[in-house]
Amino acid sequence: MIVVTGATGNVGRELVNTLLAAGERVTAVSRNSAEVPDGALHHRADLNDPVSLRPALDGAEAVFLLVAGDDPHAILKEAAGVKRVVLLSSQGAGTRPEVYRHPAMFEQAVRESGLDFTILRPGGFDSNAFAWAESIRTTRTAAAPFGDVGLPTIDPADIAEVAAVVLRESGHAGRTYELTGPALTTPRERAAAIGEALGEPVRFVEQTREEARAQMLQVMPEPVVEGTLAILGEPTAAELAVSPDVELVLGRAPRTFAHWAARNLPAFR
């Protein structure tokens, strides 16, 4: 049995489907009652309450773990009988650990757990473009700061496929994989790619840093907002690097943003 926490999220849902397609038995864990793909068991648990995970982890061979909850050591204690832990961390845990303290804390706990572990560090998600869905549907506009700063954002489906391989196969213990897309793309270029998929132009509106900050503060804590804006506006060399790790694990190049846009076109129509 493979346990997937965050099973209804951008990566988790894709991962559950990928594992089921490979013939694995899967327990899909989420905080709330939710529909899960046919063939998966559903277990309701909250990572803030590690004991609630115990029934799902009993007898499990591997677990896909989100950075969620306040006590990773308690979560990993519940997973003591699991053979393999795959942690979905964040690129920022490596490039800006002073800001991304939560994923850095989880990484340290996993390394100290005594379990076989693999850490996945994706950069920005292609699916962050869903934030534009309403404005593109209604006015064919997309707004973002730093319109001409490129980053190698990644398709969550690629993260899920990497996770599925690492959960199922040996040879990845102790590794940290940096996961990116195949090329740098700017917000302006990503908006244009959605427009091309739609067959209609999407107008890009460049926000000021302060406009973007005010918007982000509605859904994110201030330190994470500041760290995110720093990455978006002044990325380090490591944050600009296109990683070979997706291809190393999957044997193929990561998908492009244009591929993601075409696959998710209904959200923008």
ABEGO torsion letter per residue (X at the ends): XBBBBGAABAAAAAAAAAAAAAGBBBBBBBABBBBBBBGBBBBBBBAABAAAAAAAABGBABBBBBBBEABAAAAAAAAAABABBBBBBBAAAAABAAABAAAAAAAAAAAAAGBBBBBBBBBBBAAAAAAAAAAAAAAGBBBBBGAABBBBBBBAAAAAAAAAAAAABBGABGBBBBBBBABBBBAAAAAAAAAAAAGBBBBBBBBBAAAAAAAAAAABBAAAAAAAAAAAABBBAAAABBBAAAAAAAGBBBBBAAAAAAAAAAAAX
